[in-house]
Amino acid sequence: MSYSTTKPPVVPCPNCGTEQIWDSSNSFRPFCSARCKNNDLVAWANEEHAIPGQELEDVFSEDLENNY
C-alpha cells in the first residue's frame, strides 16, 4: 500500500493574504474564512471586481429609441 508523502500547498487568501494549507479541511477554499469569502462576494456584487473584456453594446436601448 502506498501513501502520498507530499504536503498540500500553502496559498494566500485572495482577500486578506493570510497563508493557509490548501486541503479539503478548509471548506472556504480558496479563502481562509467565511468572512473573507463573503467580503469577496460583496465586492463582486458592488462591481469592485471585473473580468477584462470589451464593452458590451446596449442594443436594447437603441431598439427602444428607434421604436418610439
Phi and psi restraints in degrees (range 20) as a CNS / XPLOR table:
assign (resid 1 and name C) (resid 2 and name N)
       (resid 2 and name CA) (resid 2 and name C) 1.0 -114.5 20.0 2
assign (resid 2 and name N) (resid 2 and name CA)
       (resid 2 and name C) (resid 3 and name N) 1.0 138.1 20.0 2
assign (resid 2 and name C) (resid 3 and name N)
       (resid 3 and name CA) (resid 3 and name C) 1.0 -115.9 20.0 2
assign (resid 3 and name N) (resid 3 and name CA)
       (resid 3 and name C) (resid 4 and name N) 1.0 145.6 20.0 2
assign (resid 3 and name C) (resid 4 and name N)
       (resid 4 and name CA) (resid 4 and name C) 1.0 -75.5 20.0 2
assign (resid 4 and name N) (resid 4 and name CA)
       (resid 4 and name C) (resid 5 and name N) 1.0 131.1 20.0 2
assign (resid 4 and name C) (resid 5 and name N)
       (resid 5 and name CA) (resid 5 and name C) 1.0 -105.2 20.0 2
assign (resid 5 and name N) (resid 5 and name CA)
       (resid 5 and name C) (resid 6 and name N) 1.0 5.2 20.0 2
assign (resid 5 and name C) (resid 6 and name N)
       (resid 6 and name CA) (resid 6 and name C) 1.0 -77.1 20.0 2
assign (resid 6 and name N) (resid 6 and name CA)
       (resid 6 and name C) (resid 7 and name N) 1.0 141.8 20.0 2
assign (resid 6 and name C) (resid 7 and name N)
       (resid 7 and name CA) (resid 7 and name C) 1.0 -85.7 20.0 2
assign (resid 7 and name N) (resid 7 and name CA)
       (resid 7 and name C) (resid 8 and name N) 1.0 144.7 20.0 2
assign (resid 7 and name C) (resid 8 and name N)
       (resid 8 and name CA) (resid 8 and name C) 1.0 -65.7 20.0 2
assign (resid 8 and name N) (resid 8 and name CA)
       (resid 8 and name C) (resid 9 and name N) 1.0 149.9 20.0 2
assign (resid 8 and name C) (resid 9 and name N)
       (resid 9 and name CA) (resid 9 and name C) 1.0 -67.8 20.0 2
assign (resid 9 and name N) (resid 9 and name CA)
       (resid 9 and name C) (resid 10 and name N) 1.0 154.1 20.0 2
assign (resid 9 and name C) (resid 10 and name N)
       (resid 10 and name CA) (resid 10 and name C) 1.0 -102.9 20.0 2
assign (resid 10 and name N) (resid 10 and name CA)
       (resid 10 and name C) (resid 11 and name N) 1.0 125.2 20.0 2
assign (resid 10 and name C) (resid 11 and name N)
       (resid 11 and name CA) (resid 11 and name C) 1.0 -128.0 20.0 2
assign (resid 11 and name N) (resid 11 and name CA)
       (resid 11 and name C) (resid 12 and name N) 1.0 152.1 20.0 2
assign (resid 11 and name C) (resid 12 and name N)
       (resid 12 and name CA) (resid 12 and name C) 1.0 -82.1 20.0 2
assign (resid 12 and name N) (resid 12 and name CA)
       (resid 12 and name C) (resid 13 and name N) 1.0 146.1 20.0 2
assign (resid 12 and name C) (resid 13 and name N)
       (resid 13 and name CA) (resid 13 and name C) 1.0 -65.4 20.0 2
assign (resid 13 and name N) (resid 13 and name CA)
       (resid 13 and name C) (resid 14 and name N) 1.0 131.2 20.0 2
assign (resid 13 and name C) (resid 14 and name N)
       (resid 14 and name CA) (resid 14 and name C) 1.0 -63.6 20.0 2
assign (resid 14 and name N) (resid 14 and name CA)
       (resid 14 and name C) (resid 15 and name N) 1.0 -19.5 20.0 2
assign (resid 14 and name C) (resid 15 and name N)
       (resid 15 and name CA) (resid 15 and name C) 1.0 -93.1 20.0 2
assign (resid 15 and name N) (resid 15 and name CA)
       (resid 15 and name C) (resid 16 and name N) 1.0 -52.4 20.0 2
assign (resid 15 and name C) (resid 16 and name N)
       (resid 16 and name CA) (resid 16 and name C) 1.0 -111.0 20.0 2
assign (resid 16 and name N) (resid 16 and name CA)
       (resid 16 and name C) (resid 17 and name N) 1.0 -13.6 20.0 2
assign (resid 16 and name C) (resid 17 and name N)
       (resid 17 and name CA) (resid 17 and name C) 1.0 86.3 20.0 2
assign (resid 17 and name N) (resid 17 and name CA)
       (resid 17 and name C) (resid 18 and name N) 1.0 -1.2 20.0 2
assign (resid 17 and name C) (resid 18 and name N)
       (resid 18 and name CA) (resid 18 and name C) 1.0 -62.2 20.0 2
assign (resid 18 and name N) (resid 18 and name CA)
       (resid 18 and name C) (resid 19 and name N) 1.0 129.4 20.0 2
assign (resid 18 and name C) (resid 19 and name N)
       (resid 19 and name CA) (resid 19 and name C) 1.0 -75.8 20.0 2
assign (resid 19 and name N) (resid 19 and name CA)
       (resid 19 and name C) (resid 20 and name N) 1.0 141.1 20.0 2
assign (resid 19 and name C) (resid 20 and name N)
       (resid 20 and name CA) (resid 20 and name C) 1.0 -147.8 20.0 2
assign (resid 20 and name N) (resid 20 and name CA)
       (resid 20 and name C) (resid 21 and name N) 1.0 157.9 20.0 2
assign (resid 20 and name C) (resid 21 and name N)
       (resid 21 and name CA) (resid 21 and name C) 1.0 -80.4 20.0 2
assign (resid 21 and name N) (resid 21 and name CA)
       (resid 21 and name C) (resid 22 and name N) 1.0 131.5 20.0 2
assign (resid 21 and name C) (resid 22 and name N)
       (resid 22 and name CA) (resid 22 and name C) 1.0 -87.9 20.0 2
assign (resid 22 and name N) (resid 22 and name CA)
       (resid 22 and name C) (resid 23 and name N) 1.0 94.9 20.0 2
assign (resid 22 and name C) (resid 23 and name N)
       (resid 23 and name CA) (resid 23 and name C) 1.0 -150.1 20.0 2
assign (resid 23 and name N) (resid 23 and name CA)
       (resid 23 and name C) (resid 24 and name N) 1.0 174.6 20.0 2
assign (resid 23 and name C) (resid 24 and name N)
       (resid 24 and name CA) (resid 24 and name C) 1.0 -69.0 20.0 2
assign (resid 24 and name N) (resid 24 and name CA)
       (resid 24 and name C) (resid 25 and name N) 1.0 -10.6 20.0 2
assign (resid 24 and name C) (resid 25 and name N)
       (resid 25 and name CA) (resid 25 and name C) 1.0 -73.8 20.0 2
assign (resid 25 and name N) (resid 25 and name CA)
       (resid 25 and name C) (resid 26 and name N) 1.0 -17.1 20.0 2
assign (resid 25 and name C) (resid 26 and name N)
       (resid 26 and name CA) (resid 26 and name C) 1.0 -99.2 20.0 2
assign (resid 26 and name N) (resid 26 and name CA)
       (resid 26 and name C) (resid 27 and name N) 1.0 102.4 20.0 2
assign (resid 26 and name C) (resid 27 and name N)
       (resid 27 and name CA) (resid 27 and name C) 1.0 -74.9 20.0 2
assign (resid 27 and name N) (resid 27 and name CA)
       (resid 27 and name C) (resid 28 and name N) 1.0 -5.0 20.0 2
assign (resid 27 and name C) (resid 28 and name N)
       (resid 28 and name CA) (resid 28 and name C) 1.0 -101.6 20.0 2
assign (resid 28 and name N) (resid 28 and name CA)
       (resid 28 and name C) (resid 29 and name N) 1.0 7.1 20.0 2
assign (resid 28 and name C) (resid 29 and name N)
       (resid 29 and name CA) (resid 29 and name C) 1.0 -45.9 20.0 2
assign (resid 29 and name N) (resid 29 and name CA)
       (resid 29 and name C) (resid 30 and name N) 1.0 138.2 20.0 2
assign (resid 29 and name C) (resid 30 and name N)
       (resid 30 and name CA) (resid 30 and name C) 1.0 -85.7 20.0 2
assign (resid 30 and name N) (resid 30 and name CA)
       (resid 30 and name C) (resid 31 and name N) 1.0 6.5 20.0 2
assign (resid 30 and name C) (resid 31 and name N)
       (resid 31 and name CA) (resid 31 and name C) 1.0 -88.3 20.0 2
assign (resid 31 and name N) (resid 31 and name CA)
       (resid 31 and name C) (resid 32 and name N) 1.0 161.8 20.0 2
assign (resid 31 and name C) (resid 32 and name N)
       (resid 32 and name CA) (resid 32 and name C) 1.0 -86.7 20.0 2
assign (resid 32 and name N) (resid 32 and name CA)
       (resid 32 and name C) (resid 33 and name N) 1.0 -19.6 20.0 2
assign (resid 32 and name C) (resid 33 and name N)
       (resid 33 and name CA) (resid 33 and name C) 1.0 -157.2 20.0 2
assign (resid 33 and name N) (resid 33 and name CA)
       (resid 33 and name C) (resid 34 and name N) 1.0 169.8 20.0 2
assign (resid 33 and name C) (resid 34 and name N)
       (resid 34 and name CA) (resid 34 and name C) 1.0 -63.1 20.0 2
assign (resid 34 and name N) (resid 34 and name CA)
       (resid 34 and name C) (resid 35 and name N) 1.0 -35.9 20.0 2
assign (resid 34 and name C) (resid 35 and name N)
       (resid 35 and name CA) (resid 35 and name C) 1.0 -61.5 20.0 2
assign (resid 35 and name N) (resid 35 and name CA)
       (resid 35 and name C) (resid 36 and name N) 1.0 -47.4 20.0 2
assign (resid 35 and name C) (resid 36 and name N)
       (resid 36 and name CA) (resid 36 and name C) 1.0 -64.9 20.0 2
assign (resid 36 and name N) (resid 36 and name CA)
       (resid 36 and name C) (resid 37 and name N) 1.0 -39.0 20.0 2
assign (resid 36 and name C) (resid 37 and name N)
       (resid 37 and name CA) (resid 37 and name C) 1.0 -62.5 20.0 2
assign (resid 37 and name N) (resid 37 and name CA)
       (resid 37 and name C) (resid 38 and name N) 1.0 -44.5 20.0 2
assign (resid 37 and name C) (resid 38 and name N)
       (resid 38 and name CA) (resid 38 and name C) 1.0 -69.2 20.0 2
assign (resid 38 and name N) (resid 38 and name CA)
       (resid 38 and name C) (resid 39 and name N) 1.0 -37.4 20.0 2
assign (resid 38 and name C) (resid 39 and name N)
       (resid 39 and name CA) (resid 39 and name C) 1.0 -60.6 20.0 2
assign (resid 39 and name N) (resid 39 and name CA)
       (resid 39 and name C) (resid 40 and name N) 1.0 -39.6 20.0 2
assign (resid 39 and name C) (resid 40 and name N)
       (resid 40 and name CA) (resid 40 and name C) 1.0 -66.6 20.0 2
assign (resid 40 and name N) (resid 40 and name CA)
       (resid 40 and name C) (resid 41 and name N) 1.0 -41.8 20.0 2
assign (resid 40 and name C) (resid 41 and name N)
       (resid 41 and name CA) (resid 41 and name C) 1.0 -61.6 20.0 2
assign (resid 41 and name N) (resid 41 and name CA)
       (resid 41 and name C) (resid 42 and name N) 1.0 -43.0 20.0 2
assign (resid 41 and name C) (resid 42 and name N)
       (resid 42 and name CA) (resid 42 and name C) 1.0 -63.2 20.0 2
assign (resid 42 and name N) (resid 42 and name CA)
       (resid 42 and name C) (resid 43 and name N) 1.0 -40.0 20.0 2
assign (resid 42 and name C) (resid 43 and name N)
       (resid 43 and name CA) (resid 43 and name C) 1.0 -62.7 20.0 2
assign (resid 43 and name N) (resid 43 and name CA)
       (resid 43 and name C) (resid 44 and name N) 1.0 -40.8 20.0 2
assign (resid 43 and name C) (resid 44 and name N)
       (resid 44 and name CA) (resid 44 and name C) 1.0 -65.4 20.0 2
assign (resid 44 and name N) (resid 44 and name CA)
       (resid 44 and name C) (resid 45 and name N) 1.0 -42.6 20.0 2
assign (resid 44 and name C) (resid 45 and name N)
       (resid 45 and name CA) (resid 45 and name C) 1.0 -64.4 20.0 2
assign (resid 45 and name N) (resid 45 and name CA)
       (resid 45 and name C) (resid 46 and name N) 1.0 -32.4 20.0 2
assign (resid 45 and name C) (resid 46 and name N)
       (resid 46 and name CA) (resid 46 and name C) 1.0 -86.1 20.0 2
assign (resid 46 and name N) (resid 46 and name CA)
       (resid 46 and name C) (resid 47 and name N) 1.0 7.3 20.0 2
assign (resid 46 and name C) (resid 47 and name N)
       (resid 47 and name CA) (resid 47 and name C) 1.0 59.5 20.0 2
assign (resid 47 and name N) (resid 47 and name CA)
       (resid 47 and name C) (resid 48 and name N) 1.0 32.4 20.0 2
assign (resid 47 and name C) (resid 48 and name N)
       (resid 48 and name CA) (resid 48 and name C) 1.0 -80.0 20.0 2
assign (resid 48 and name N) (resid 48 and name CA)
       (resid 48 and name C) (resid 49 and name N) 1.0 -22.0 20.0 2
assign (resid 48 and name C) (resid 49 and name N)
       (resid 49 and name CA) (resid 49 and name C) 1.0 -111.8 20.0 2
assign (resid 49 and name N) (resid 49 and name CA)
       (resid 49 and name C) (resid 50 and name N) 1.0 149.5 20.0 2
assign (resid 49 and name C) (resid 50 and name N)
       (resid 50 and name CA) (resid 50 and name C) 1.0 -153.6 20.0 2
assign (resid 50 and name N) (resid 50 and name CA)
       (resid 50 and name C) (resid 51 and name N) 1.0 150.1 20.0 2
assign (resid 50 and name C) (resid 51 and name N)
       (resid 51 and name CA) (resid 51 and name C) 1.0 -92.8 20.0 2
assign (resid 51 and name N) (resid 51 and name CA)
       (resid 51 and name C) (resid 52 and name N) 1.0 125.6 20.0 2
assign (resid 51 and name C) (resid 52 and name N)
       (resid 52 and name CA) (resid 52 and name C) 1.0 -62.5 20.0 2
assign (resid 52 and name N) (resid 52 and name CA)
       (resid 52 and name C) (resid 53 and name N) 1.0 145.3 20.0 2
assign (resid 52 and name C) (resid 53 and name N)
       (resid 53 and name CA) (resid 53 and name C) 1.0 176.1 20.0 2
assign (resid 53 and name N) (resid 53 and name CA)
       (resid 53 and name C) (resid 54 and name N) 1.0 -179.3 20.0 2
assign (resid 53 and name C) (resid 54 and name N)
       (resid 54 and name CA) (resid 54 and name C) 1.0 -75.5 20.0 2
assign (resid 54 and name N) (resid 54 and name CA)
       (resid 54 and name C) (resid 55 and name N) 1.0 148.1 20.0 2
assign (resid 54 and name C) (resid 55 and name N)
       (resid 55 and name CA) (resid 55 and name C) 1.0 -66.5 20.0 2
assign (resid 55 and name N) (resid 55 and name CA)
       (resid 55 and name C) (resid 56 and name N) 1.0 134.8 20.0 2
assign (resid 55 and name C) (resid 56 and name N)
       (resid 56 and name CA) (resid 56 and name C) 1.0 -81.9 20.0 2
assign (resid 56 and name N) (resid 56 and name CA)
       (resid 56 and name C) (resid 57 and name N) 1.0 142.4 20.0 2
assign (resid 56 and name C) (resid 57 and name N)
       (resid 57 and name CA) (resid 57 and name C) 1.0 -79.1 20.0 2
assign (resid 57 and name N) (resid 57 and name CA)
       (resid 57 and name C) (resid 58 and name N) 1.0 144.9 20.0 2
assign (resid 57 and name C) (resid 58 and name N)
       (resid 58 and name CA) (resid 58 and name C) 1.0 -94.7 20.0 2
assign (resid 58 and name N) (resid 58 and name CA)
       (resid 58 and name C) (resid 59 and name N) 1.0 77.3 20.0 2
assign (resid 58 and name C) (resid 59 and name N)
       (resid 59 and name CA) (resid 59 and name C) 1.0 -71.0 20.0 2
assign (resid 59 and name N) (resid 59 and name CA)
       (resid 59 and name C) (resid 60 and name N) 1.0 -25.3 20.0 2
assign (resid 59 and name C) (resid 60 and name N)
       (resid 60 and name CA) (resid 60 and name C) 1.0 -70.8 20.0 2
assign (resid 60 and name N) (resid 60 and name CA)
       (resid 60 and name C) (resid 61 and name N) 1.0 -40.0 20.0 2
assign (resid 60 and name C) (resid 61 and name N)
       (resid 61 and name CA) (resid 61 and name C) 1.0 -68.3 20.0 2
assign (resid 61 and name N) (resid 61 and name CA)
       (resid 61 and name C) (resid 62 and name N) 1.0 -33.7 20.0 2
assign (resid 61 and name C) (resid 62 and name N)
       (resid 62 and name CA) (resid 62 and name C) 1.0 -65.2 20.0 2
assign (resid 62 and name N) (resid 62 and name CA)
       (resid 62 and name C) (resid 63 and name N) 1.0 -41.2 20.0 2
assign (resid 62 and name C) (resid 63 and name N)
       (resid 63 and name CA) (resid 63 and name C) 1.0 -62.6 20.0 2
assign (resid 63 and name N) (resid 63 and name CA)
       (resid 63 and name C) (resid 64 and name N) 1.0 -40.4 20.0 2
assign (resid 63 and name C) (resid 64 and name N)
       (resid 64 and name CA) (resid 64 and name C) 1.0 -65.4 20.0 2
assign (resid 64 and name N) (resid 64 and name CA)
       (resid 64 and name C) (resid 65 and name N) 1.0 -40.4 20.0 2
assign (resid 64 and name C) (resid 65 and name N)
       (resid 65 and name CA) (resid 65 and name C) 1.0 -65.0 20.0 2
assign (resid 65 and name N) (resid 65 and name CA)
       (resid 65 and name C) (resid 66 and name N) 1.0 -37.6 20.0 2
assign (resid 65 and name C) (resid 66 and name N)
       (resid 66 and name CA) (resid 66 and name C) 1.0 -75.3 20.0 2
assign (resid 66 and name N) (resid 66 and name CA)
       (resid 66 and name C) (resid 67 and name N) 1.0 -26.2 20.0 2
assign (resid 66 and name C) (resid 67 and name N)
       (resid 67 and name CA) (resid 67 and name C) 1.0 -89.9 20.0 2
assign (resid 67 and name N) (resid 67 and name CA)
       (resid 67 and name C) (resid 68 and name N) 1.0 -9.7 20.0 2
